[in-house]
Amino acid sequence: MFHPLMTCLLLSVAAGLSMRRFLLPYFPDGDAAEKRAPVTMVASAVFLAAIAFTVSDQNLWAMPIVLTFSVWLASFLDDFKPNMTIAISVVSLATYLGLRSVQ
C-alpha cells in the first residue's frame, strides 16, 4: 500500500510544482525573457514527463488523484523562487523513476 501512495505523491509533486512554469508561455502577459528561460524549459519537460507517467503507469483510480492533487498544489503554491521549485520537482520525478526501476 505504501508504494502506490508514494508514487502518486511523487508524481503529483513533480507535476504540480512545474505546472505554473509550463503554462507561462501560453499567457500573453509576462516577460519574454522569463518565458524563454532555461527554468521554463526544464519545467515543461518535467511536467510533460510527469503527466505521461501518470497516464501510462498509474492505475485507473490513481490518475484522478494525481491530477487533482497536482492542480491543487499548483494553485496553492506561488512560484516566487522558480529555481528551487523546479529543483524539487526534478528531484521528485527522479525519485519516482528510481522507485519505478525497483518495482
N, C-alpha and C positions, 0 to 999 in steps of 0.2 A: 504493500500500500504506500510505502514511503517513496518508492521510485516514481510512480506516475504523478504523485503530487509535486515532487521535486522538479520533474521535467516540465510540468505545467507552470510552475512558479518561475523557473529559469527562462522559458520561452516568453512568458508574459513580461518579465522584466526587460528582456532583450528587445522585444517589440515595442513595449510601452515607452521606454526611455529614448528610443531612436525615432519614434513616430513624429514628433514635432519637427525635427530636423529634416525628416523625409518629406514632409508636407510643405516645408518652407519655400521651395522654388515654385510651387503651384499657386501661390498667392501673389497678387500684383504689388502689394506694398512690401517694403523692406529694402535692404541694401543689396545691390547686385553682387558686391564682393562677398558678402556673407552667404548668398545663395550658391556661389561657386567655390566656397571654401572646402578644403580637404575634409574638414569635420563633417560637412553636409554629405559629401560623397561616401564616407565611411558609414555614416548613419543610414544612408539609403541602402547600402549593401547589407548592413546588419538587419535592418527592418525587413527587407525582402527575403533574406535567408530565414529569419525567424518565422515569418508568415509561411514560407514554403515548407519548413519543417513542421509547423503546426498542422498544415493541411495534409502532409504526406505521412507523418509518423504518429500522430495522436489518434486516439480512439474517437468515436463519434461524440461521446459525452464530454471529452476534454476540449474539443475545438471551441465551442461557445464560451467555455470557462476562460480559456487562454485569451481569446479575442476580447471578451468583456473586461477582464482584469487589465489587459494592456491598454485599452481605450480609457479606462478609469485612471490608470496610472499616468497616462499621457496628459489627461485633463487636470489631474491633481498636482503634478509636479511642474514647476516652472523651469525653463531652460536658461537659467541665469549663468551657469557655468557649463557651456556645451562640451568642453574637453573632458571634464570629469564625468558628465552624464554619459557621453558616448563611450568612455573608457569602461564604465561599469556595465554598459550594455554589451560591449565586446567581451568582457570577462564572463558575463552571464551566458552568452552564446557559446563561448569556448568551453565553459563548464558543462553546458548541455551536450556539446559534441563529445566531450570526454565521457560523460555518463552514457551516451549513446553507443560509444565504441565498447564500453564494458559490458553492456547488455548483450 
